[in-house]
Amino acid sequence: MCLAIPGKITSVTGDALARMGKVDFGGIQKDVNLAYVPEAKVGDYVIVHVGFALSVVEESEANQVFEYLRQMGELLELKEGGP
């Protein structure tokens, strides 16, 4: 199953359609396309699906989702590369 999950932007490079960022998913860093969220900046939390940030979310909402994922064991799938 594919999920859109929150992550924290730790760095941003490029601009417009080439805008990319390093996003931290509870200790796992991934490169994410930020073209759909031009307002997002370092320190913001974004919802990510298949390598694209779709929206900016509040930190409290992101932490709630991380807790649910931890309870379900889904963070291990992300760490191992997943299907």
C-alpha positions in Angstrom: 0.0 0.0 0.0 1.2 3.5 -0.8 0.7 6.2 1.7 1.2 9.9 1.6 3.3 10.6 4.7 4.6 13.8 6.4 8.3 14.8 6.5 10.3 17.8 7.6 12.2 19.8 5.0 15.9 20.0 6.0 17.2 21.7 2.8 16.0 23.2 -0.4 17.7 23.5 -3.8 16.6 24.7 -7.3 13.6 26.6 -8.2 10.2 26.3 -10.0 9.7 22.8 -11.4 13.3 21.8 -10.5 12.8 22.7 -6.8 14.0 19.8 -4.7 14.5 19.2 -1.0 15.9 16.8 1.5 13.0 15.7 3.7 13.4 13.8 7.0 10.8 11.1 7.7 11.5 10.3 11.4 15.3 9.9 10.8 15.1 8.7 7.2 16.2 11.2 4.6 14.8 11.2 1.1 15.0 13.6 -1.9 11.6 15.1 -2.6 10.3 17.3 -5.5 8.9 20.5 -4.0 7.5 22.0 -7.2 3.9 21.6 -6.0 4.5 23.5 -2.7 6.4 26.7 -3.7 5.6 28.2 -0.3 7.4 25.4 1.6 10.7 26.3 3.3 13.3 24.6 5.5 11.7 23.6 8.8 8.2 23.1 7.3 6.4 19.7 7.3 5.0 18.5 4.0 2.8 15.5 3.0 4.8 13.4 0.5 3.5 10.8 -2.0 5.7 9.0 -4.5 8.5 11.6 -4.2 6.4 14.7 -4.5 5.4 17.0 -1.7 1.7 17.7 -2.0 0.9 20.1 0.8 2.3 21.8 3.8 1.0 20.6 7.2 1.3 21.6 10.8 4.1 19.9 12.9 1.5 18.6 15.4 -0.4 16.8 12.5 2.8 15.4 11.2 3.8 14.0 14.6 0.3 12.4 15.0 0.8 10.6 11.7 4.3 9.4 12.7 2.8 8.0 15.9 0.2 6.1 13.9 2.8 4.8 11.5 5.1 3.7 14.4 2.2 1.8 15.9 1.5 0.1 12.6 5.2 -0.7 12.0 5.1 1.1 8.6 8.3 3.2 9.3 10.3 0.0 8.9 9.0 -0.4 5.4 10.2 3.1 4.5 13.6 2.4 6.0 14.0 -0.9 4.1 13.0 0.6 0.8 9.5 -0.8 0.8 7.7 -2.3 -2.2 
